[in-house]
Amino acid sequence: MKLEDIKNICVVGAGNMGHQIALQAAICGYKVKCSDVNADTLKKADAFVDSYLPGRVEKGRLTAEQARQARANIEFVDSLKKAVHDADFVIEAATEVLSLKRKIFADLDHLAPKHAILATNSSAIVSSKIADATQRQDKVVNMHFFNPALVMKLVEVVKGAHVSDETADVTMALSKDLQKVPVLLKKEVDGFLLNRIFAAISKEAMWLLEMGVAEVEDIDNACVYGAGHPMGPFRLNDLTGLDLSYIMRMEKFRETGNPADLPSPRLVEHYMKGEFGEKTGQGWYSYSGK
Ligand SMILES: NC(=O)c1ccc[n+]([C@@H]2O[C@H](COP(=O)([O-])OP(=O)(O)OC[C@H]3O[C@@H](n4cnc5c(N)ncnc54)[C@H](O)[C@@H]3O)[C@@H](O)[C@H]2O)c1
C-alpha cells in the first residue's frame, strides 16, 4: 500500500485524543469515521467540530470552503463495524487498557478491509503487545500523537520487529500528510522518545514536591522560566490527564512489580478524588470558573 491508496480513515475513540486526530485528518482531506462506545462523548465531539471550524476561518487558517469540506469529511458513529468497514487506515485512540485494546484490534481485524493498516495511538503500550490479537501483525504499528492533537506537530512512529517496512513507510508518510512531523523509532522501547525524556523530568518534579522542597507552581515556573519549556510538568499533567498518568504508572507497576514505579502519593490522592486535571476542573491546579 502507498499513501495515495489511503482515502478513508477510521479513528476508534472520540475522547481527548480521538476526536482531534479525526478532525485533523478531515481537515487534511480524508474521509473520516470516528467511533466511540459513549454516546455523550460522540455528541460532544460532534459539537466540538461545529465550534472549532468557524474559529479557524475567522483566524484565516482555513477558507470557508475548506471548513465546509472538513465538516463534510467527518462523521461520528456509535458502531465500530460502520466506522471501519471501508477504512484504509485505522487509528485506535481508545482508553489506555491493554486488554481493551487487544479486544478492539481483534474486532478490527475481522471488520476492516484486509489491506488496512491498524495503528494505535497508545502512550505506552508497544504494538507487539497487541499485534498478535490480529492475523496481520505486520500491519499493526504505534502512531503516537501528542495532546492537543490538532496543535502538536510531533508523531512518534514505532517500528517494532513485527512491523513491515511498508507499514512504517506509509505511517510516516500519512503523518506528514496530516501536517505533522513524524519521528521513527527503529525499535520498540518503553515510553517511546519524548515520554521517556518527560518521565525523567516529571519523576524529579514529583520527588521535589513529595520531599517538600518546593510547591507545584514554583517547580513549574523553574521549568518555564529557566528551561524555556512552554509549560511545567504539573500544568502539562493537568492537560494530559492525571487519570492517564495514574493508569500508566499502575500498568508499569503491574509489569515490573517495582514499588518505585507506583504513582506518587499526591497523584493517588488526586486520582481517588476524581481530580483528573483540566477536564474535571481540578488537578494540580484549580480550573473552577473556566
Ligand atoms: N491524553 C493524552 O495526552 C494522550 C496523548 C497521546 C496518546 N494518548 C493515548 O490516546 C488514547 C486515548 O486517550 P485519551 O486521553 O483520548 O482518553 P479518553 O478517556 O479521553 O478517551 C478514550 C475514549 O475511548 C472510548 N472507548 C473505550 N472503549 C472503546 C471501544 N471499545 N470502542 C470505541 N471507543 C472506546 C471511551 O469511551 C473514551 O471516549 C490512549 O491510548 C492514550 O494512551 C493520550
The ligand as an SDF file (V2000), in Angstrom:
LIG
                    3D

 44 48  0  0  0  0  0  0  0  0999 V2000
   -4.4160   12.2510   26.7620 N   0  0  0  0  0  0  0  0  0  0  0  0
   -3.2160   12.3810   26.2200 C   0  0  0  0  0  0  0  0  0  0  0  0
   -2.4910   13.3450   26.4680 O   0  0  0  0  0  0  0  0  0  0  0  0
   -2.7100   11.3530   25.2350 C   0  0  0  0  0  0  0  0  0  0  0  0
   -1.6370   11.6830   24.3880 C   0  0  0  0  0  0  0  0  0  0  0  0
   -1.1930   10.7550   23.4510 C   0  0  0  0  0  0  0  0  0  0  0  0
   -1.7810    9.5000   23.4060 C   0  0  0  0  0  0  0  0  0  0  0  0
   -2.8070    9.1860   24.2480 N   0  0  0  0  0  0  0  0  0  0  0  0
   -3.4110    7.8620   24.1290 C   0  0  0  0  0  0  0  0  0  0  0  0
   -4.6210    8.0000   23.4040 O   0  0  0  0  0  0  0  0  0  0  0  0
   -5.5640    7.0220   23.8660 C   0  0  0  0  0  0  0  0  0  0  0  0
   -6.8260    7.7240   24.3120 C   0  0  0  0  0  0  0  0  0  0  0  0
   -6.5200    8.6240   25.3460 O   0  0  0  0  0  0  0  0  0  0  0  0
   -7.4930    9.8390   25.6910 P   0  0  0  0  0  0  0  0  0  0  0  0
   -6.7240   10.7500   26.5560 O   0  0  0  0  0  0  0  0  0  0  0  0
   -8.1230   10.3370   24.4500 O   0  0  0  0  0  0  0  0  0  0  0  0
   -8.5800    9.0740   26.5740 O   0  0  0  0  0  0  0  0  0  0  0  0
  -10.1350    9.4640   26.7760 P   0  0  0  0  0  0  0  0  0  0  0  0
  -10.5460    8.7530   28.0130 O   0  0  0  0  0  0  0  0  0  0  0  0
  -10.3280   10.9300   26.6870 O   0  0  0  0  0  0  0  0  0  0  0  0
  -10.8250    8.7850   25.5010 O   0  0  0  0  0  0  0  0  0  0  0  0
  -10.8830    7.4100   25.3160 C   0  0  0  0  0  0  0  0  0  0  0  0
  -12.1880    7.1010   24.6380 C   0  0  0  0  0  0  0  0  0  0  0  0
  -12.2120    5.7310   24.2390 O   0  0  0  0  0  0  0  0  0  0  0  0
  -13.5640    5.3360   24.3070 C   0  0  0  0  0  0  0  0  0  0  0  0
  -13.6580    3.8760   24.2370 N   0  0  0  0  0  0  0  0  0  0  0  0
  -13.4830    2.9660   25.2210 C   0  0  0  0  0  0  0  0  0  0  0  0
  -13.6890    1.7250   24.7240 N   0  0  0  0  0  0  0  0  0  0  0  0
  -13.9910    1.8760   23.4010 C   0  0  0  0  0  0  0  0  0  0  0  0
  -14.3100    0.9590   22.3550 C   0  0  0  0  0  0  0  0  0  0  0  0
  -14.3690   -0.3540   22.5780 N   0  0  0  0  0  0  0  0  0  0  0  0
  -14.5740    1.4530   21.1380 N   0  0  0  0  0  0  0  0  0  0  0  0
  -14.5370    2.7950   20.8990 C   0  0  0  0  0  0  0  0  0  0  0  0
  -14.2350    3.7000   21.8640 N   0  0  0  0  0  0  0  0  0  0  0  0
  -13.9550    3.2440   23.0880 C   0  0  0  0  0  0  0  0  0  0  0  0
  -14.0680    5.9430   25.6050 C   0  0  0  0  0  0  0  0  0  0  0  0
  -15.4900    5.9830   25.6330 O   0  0  0  0  0  0  0  0  0  0  0  0
  -13.4170    7.3180   25.5330 C   0  0  0  0  0  0  0  0  0  0  0  0
  -14.2700    8.2890   24.9510 O   0  0  0  0  0  0  0  0  0  0  0  0
   -4.8620    6.2410   24.9800 C   0  0  0  0  0  0  0  0  0  0  0  0
   -4.3070    5.0760   24.4480 O   0  0  0  0  0  0  0  0  0  0  0  0
   -3.7760    7.1800   25.4350 C   0  0  0  0  0  0  0  0  0  0  0  0
   -2.6660    6.4950   25.9690 O   0  0  0  0  0  0  0  0  0  0  0  0
   -3.2960   10.0950   25.1520 C   0  0  0  0  0  0  0  0  0  0  0  0
  1  2  1  0
  2  3  2  0
  2  4  1  0
  4  5  1  0
  4 44  2  0
  5  6  2  0
  6  7  1  0
  7  8  2  0
  8  9  1  0
  8 44  1  0
  9 10  1  0
  9 42  1  0
 10 11  1  0
 11 12  1  0
 11 40  1  0
 12 13  1  0
 13 14  1  0
 14 15  2  0
 14 16  1  0
 14 17  1  0
 17 18  1  0
 18 19  2  0
 18 20  1  0
 18 21  1  0
 21 22  1  0
 22 23  1  0
 23 24  1  0
 23 38  1  0
 24 25  1  0
 25 26  1  0
 25 36  1  0
 26 27  1  0
 26 35  1  0
 27 28  2  0
 28 29  1  0
 29 30  1  0
 29 35  2  0
 30 31  1  0
 30 32  2  0
 32 33  1  0
 33 34  2  0
 34 35  1  0
 36 37  1  0
 36 38  1  0
 38 39  1  0
 40 41  1  0
 40 42  1  0
 42 43  1  0
M  CHG  2   8   1  16  -1
M  END
$$$$
